[in-house]
């Protein structure tokens, strides 16, 4: 089976009032779905895919992810929006579930990147990291102290 998903950025989806998922069919009668997502950065997308236990190959303008029985090819549309074409043992529901898992993993990758930048830039801003805690929902609390200046 073959399913194509258009991974609509949340900001675009909000403007177009697209909530949840919309589905249609192309000229070959293959399912094409639009799914809301926050994915934009290719390296974070590849890391999120690896987090789903996918074997990931990055090539010129595309990312290919392989799982047992399924494969997804991620490419960008002319508008810069990711599209994912799933093949193998995957139907519309499984493809959407996979994308939602990838999107959740992408969110964690974004969080890691932001936290790393905060840790690296804090000393230059006169801040010292005093404590860091992670809650059950994976939210992170950083407490900084302002370093004294002479």
Beta strands, then each sheet from edge to edge (+ up, - down):
strand 1: 2-9
strand 2: 21-25
strand 3: 31-37
strand 4: 55-59
strand 5: 62-67
strand 6: 70-76
strand 7: 82-88
strand 8: 127-134
strand 9: 140-146
sheet 1: 2+ 3- 1- 7+ 6- 5+ 4-
sheet 2: 8+ 9-
end
